[in-house]
Amino acid sequence: MRNNGLLPSLVITTLLSCIALSAHGQNYPNKPIRMLAPEAGGVNEVAGRIVSQVVSRNLGQQIVFENRGGASGAIAGEIVATAPPDGYTLLYYGSTIWIVPLLRDKVPFDPLRDFAPISLTATAQYFLFTHASVPAKTLQELIDLCSANPGKYNYGSAGSGAATHLSAELFKILARVDITRVAYKGSALAATGVIGGEVHMAFSSGFLLSQVKTGKLRVLAVGAAKRSTLAPEIPTMAEAGVPGYESSSPSGMFAPAKTPKAVITRLNREILRALQTQEVKDRFREAAIEPVGSTPEEFGAIVKAETEKWGKVIKTAGVRE
């Protein structure tokens, strides 16, 4: 068989590419990094900023954290999806990244195709809170109350497809209760609504636990698969009467697809290092956020699983933007 020189050329090209990627990883980063987030004021922004500040110090380069709201996060996602895959434009995103494509026909990115997962960094757990005027004191009592009074009781949530909305829809499906949604322009306003008695109940992150101590609210369960370290005495939804229920809001960092593996590895290492610091643990706890690290592969599997899970809920509940 003749050797036409093609194989040696391919070998040389591959070796040169590997050397270039290795060098890129060793020199990275040598300029500021841009970190985009799709919303301001939510738990995802808080978690993203906390982690970014510590990672920035460890890398020795500034991470410029930038909120780019609009189109339910699609604008920030599109910017990163179309950015050069060099590790200098990153995305801090929560569940919106896989929820938005399930709610709309046209979204400028595919979360599984256009992004390279770096690491899961945090999980916002959602608790079911009721206003003190609601007579139920346990989750089962609430289910019985709602079952006996279809449509009478309501819940507050942020916009269509928000974690607080889908958490309640999953509760409706699994507990087989008829409760009415009251939509607010954001999770903070929905939380204010249940504190003030405008709505009977709401799923919200742990920052509302302080209102339980004042007597304004009751907390009946946490939606996560395991009890929260923020309030370990509170049962999970599954333990309290809704088997199979699990709802939380994971978030983490992404890069554009085709970003060199050496860069992803470096960023993942620094994120995990940051999550182990007492500074991050303390600041996360103050914000009622659970620190959770992962490999890029584990984070990618989470995105895929969450997409499939919430796709079924959205279809069953008929949720659209």
C-alpha positions in Angstrom: 0.0 0.0 0.0 1.3 3.4 -1.0 1.9 6.0 1.7 0.6 9.3 0.2 1.8 11.3 3.2 -1.8 12.0 4.5 -1.4 10.0 7.7 1.8 11.7 8.8 0.2 15.0 8.1 -2.8 14.2 10.2 -0.6 13.1 13.1 1.4 16.3 12.9 -1.8 18.4 12.8 -3.3 16.6 15.8 -0.1 17.0 17.8 0.1 20.7 17.0 -3.5 21.2 18.0 -2.9 19.4 21.3 0.2 21.5 22.0 -1.8 24.7 21.2 -4.6 23.7 23.5 -2.2 22.8 26.3 -0.4 26.2 25.9 -3.7 28.0 25.9 -4.7 26.3 29.1 -1.3 27.1 30.8 -1.5 30.8 29.7 -5.2 31.1 30.6 -6.3 33.6 31.7 -4.2 36.6 30.6 -6.9 39.2 30.4 -10.2 40.0 32.2 -13.1 37.5 31.9 -16.7 38.6 31.1 -19.4 36.7 33.1 -23.0 37.2 32.0 -26.1 36.5 34.0 -29.7 36.7 32.8 -31.3 38.4 35.8 -30.6 40.9 38.5 -31.5 40.4 42.2 -32.3 36.7 42.2 -30.5 33.9 44.0 -28.7 33.0 40.8 -27.1 36.4 40.6 -26.1 36.3 44.2 -24.5 32.9 43.9 -22.8 33.9 40.7 -21.3 37.0 42.1 -20.0 35.3 45.2 -18.3 32.5 43.4 -16.9 34.8 40.7 -15.3 37.1 43.2 -13.3 34.3 44.8 -12.5 32.6 41.5 -11.3 36.0 40.2 -8.8 36.3 43.1 -7.6 32.7 42.5 -7.1 33.2 38.8 -5.4 36.6 39.2 -7.7 38.2 36.7 -10.7 40.3 37.0 -14.1 38.7 36.3 -16.5 41.4 35.2 -20.0 40.3 36.2 -22.7 41.7 33.9 -26.4 41.3 34.1 -28.1 41.1 30.7 -31.8 40.7 31.3 -34.5 40.4 28.8 -36.4 37.7 26.9 -36.4 35.5 30.0 -32.6 35.1 29.9 -32.4 34.4 26.2 -30.3 37.5 25.4 -27.5 36.6 27.8 -27.6 33.0 26.5 -27.3 34.1 22.9 -24.3 36.4 23.6 -22.4 33.6 25.2 -23.5 30.9 22.8 -22.1 33.0 19.9 -19.0 34.2 21.6 -15.5 33.0 20.7 -14.9 29.7 22.6 -11.7 30.9 24.4 -12.9 31.1 28.0 -13.2 34.9 28.2 -17.0 35.1 27.8 -18.8 32.9 30.3 -22.4 32.4 31.5 -23.8 32.0 35.0 -27.2 30.5 34.6 -29.8 28.7 36.6 -32.8 26.6 35.4 -33.9 29.2 32.9 -31.3 28.0 30.5 -33.2 24.7 30.0 -36.7 26.0 30.8 -36.9 28.8 28.2 -36.5 26.5 25.1 -39.4 24.4 26.5 -41.7 27.4 26.7 -41.0 29.0 23.3 -40.8 27.9 19.7 -37.9 30.1 18.8 -34.9 30.4 21.2 -31.4 31.5 19.9 -29.6 28.7 21.5 -29.8 25.0 22.4 -28.7 24.4 26.0 -27.3 21.0 25.3 -25.6 21.8 22.0 -24.3 25.4 22.4 -22.8 25.5 25.9 -20.0 23.6 27.6 -20.9 23.0 31.3 -18.1 24.0 33.7 -19.5 23.2 37.1 -22.6 23.2 39.1 -22.0 25.7 41.9 -25.2 26.2 43.9 -28.7 24.9 44.5 -31.6 27.1 45.7 -34.0 25.0 47.5 -37.7 25.9 47.5 -39.9 25.6 50.6 -43.7 25.6 50.6 -44.8 28.6 52.7 -48.4 29.3 53.7 -49.8 32.5 55.2 -50.6 32.1 58.9 -54.3 32.5 58.2 -54.4 29.2 56.3 -55.7 26.7 58.8 -53.4 23.8 57.7 -50.4 23.2 59.9 -49.0 20.2 57.9 -48.6 19.4 54.3 -51.2 16.7 54.5 -53.7 19.0 56.1 -53.1 21.5 53.3 -53.7 18.8 50.7 -56.9 17.8 52.4 -58.0 21.4 52.7 -57.4 22.1 49.0 -59.0 18.9 48.0 -62.1 19.7 49.9 -62.2 23.2 48.4 -61.2 23.1 44.7 -60.1 26.4 43.3 -60.6 28.3 46.6 -56.9 28.4 47.6 -54.3 30.2 45.5 -50.5 30.5 45.2 -48.2 33.3 44.2 -45.3 32.8 41.7 -43.1 34.7 39.4 -43.6 34.6 35.6 -44.5 31.5 33.5 -41.9 28.9 33.7 -40.1 30.4 36.7 -38.9 27.9 39.3 -41.5 29.1 41.8 -44.2 28.5 39.2 -43.1 25.1 38.1 -42.6 24.0 41.7 -46.3 24.7 42.4 -47.4 23.1 39.1 -45.5 19.9 40.1 -47.3 20.0 43.5 -50.6 20.3 41.8 -49.9 17.3 39.5 -48.5 15.0 42.2 -50.8 15.9 45.1 -53.8 16.2 42.7 -55.0 19.5 44.1 -56.8 22.4 42.4 -55.1 25.7 43.4 -55.2 28.9 41.5 -52.1 30.8 40.3 -51.6 34.5 41.0 -48.7 35.7 38.8 -46.3 38.4 40.0 -43.5 40.1 38.1 -40.8 38.5 40.1 -40.2 36.0 42.9 -39.6 38.8 45.5 -43.0 40.2 44.8 -44.6 36.8 45.1 -42.9 36.3 48.4 -44.2 39.7 49.6 -47.7 38.6 48.4 -47.7 35.6 50.7 -46.3 37.5 53.6 -49.0 40.1 53.3 -51.8 37.5 52.9 -52.5 38.5 49.2 -52.1 34.8 48.4 -52.5 31.7 50.5 -49.2 30.0 49.7 -46.0 30.2 47.7 -42.9 28.2 46.9 -39.9 30.4 47.8 -36.2 30.1 48.7 -35.0 29.9 52.3 -34.8 33.6 52.8 -38.4 33.5 53.9 -37.6 31.3 56.8 -37.1 34.4 58.9 -40.8 35.3 58.4 -41.8 32.0 60.0 -40.2 33.1 63.3 -42.3 36.3 63.2 -45.5 34.2 63.0 -46.5 35.6 59.6 -45.8 32.4 57.7 -45.7 28.7 58.2 -43.3 26.4 56.4 -44.7 23.0 55.6 -42.0 21.3 53.6 -38.9 21.7 51.4 -39.0 20.6 47.8 -35.6 19.2 47.6 -34.8 15.5 47.6 -33.0 15.8 51.0 -33.7 18.0 54.0 -32.1 21.4 53.8 -29.1 22.2 56.0 -30.8 25.6 56.4 -33.7 24.1 58.3 -33.1 20.3 58.9 -36.2 20.0 61.0 -38.4 20.7 58.0 -39.5 17.5 56.2 -39.2 17.1 52.4 -42.3 17.2 50.3 -41.9 13.4 49.7 -41.7 12.7 53.5 -44.6 15.0 54.3 -47.1 13.4 51.9 -46.2 13.9 48.2 -44.1 10.9 47.1 -41.8 11.5 44.1 -41.8 15.3 44.6 -38.4 17.0 44.0 -37.9 20.6 43.0 -34.9 22.8 43.4 -33.0 25.3 41.3 -29.5 24.3 40.4 -27.2 26.9 38.8 -23.6 27.1 37.6 -21.1 28.2 35.0 -21.1 27.6 31.3 -18.7 28.4 28.5 -19.4 28.5 24.7 -19.4 25.0 23.1 -15.9 24.0 21.8 -14.1 25.8 24.5 -10.7 24.0 25.0 -10.9 21.3 27.6 -7.8 22.7 29.4 -9.7 25.9 30.0 -12.8 24.1 31.3 -10.6 22.0 33.6 -8.9 25.1 35.0 -12.1 26.9 35.7 -13.7 23.8 37.2 -10.8 23.4 39.5 -10.9 27.0 40.7 -14.7 26.9 41.2 -14.5 23.8 43.4 -11.6 25.4 45.3 -13.8 28.5 45.9 -16.7 26.4 47.1 -14.6 24.9 49.8 -13.7 28.2 51.3 -15.3 29.3 54.5 -16.0 32.7 52.9 -18.2 31.2 50.2 -19.9 28.8 52.6 -20.8 31.7 55.0 -22.0 34.0 52.3 -24.1 31.3 50.7 -25.7 30.4 54.0 -26.6 34.1 54.5 -28.3 34.0 51.1 -30.1 30.7 51.9 -28.1 28.9 49.1 -26.6 25.5 49.2 -23.0 25.2 47.7 -22.7 22.2 45.4 -19.8 21.4 43.1 -19.5 19.0 40.3 -17.5 17.8 37.3 -18.4 19.3 33.9 -19.8 15.9 32.9 -22.0 15.7 36.0 -23.3 19.2 35.4 -24.1 18.3 31.8 -26.0 15.2 33.0 -28.0 17.4 35.4 -28.9 19.8 32.6 -30.1 16.9 30.4 -32.1 15.3 33.3 -33.7 18.7 34.3 -34.7 19.4 30.7 -36.5 16.1 30.4 -38.2 16.3 33.8 -39.5 19.9 33.5 -40.5 19.3 29.9 -43.0 16.7 31.1 -44.3 19.0 33.8 -44.7 21.9 31.3 -46.5 19.7 28.8 -48.8 18.3 31.4 -49.6 21.7 33.0 -49.9 23.4 29.6 -47.5 26.1 30.5 -46.5 28.6 27.8 -45.0 32.1 27.9 
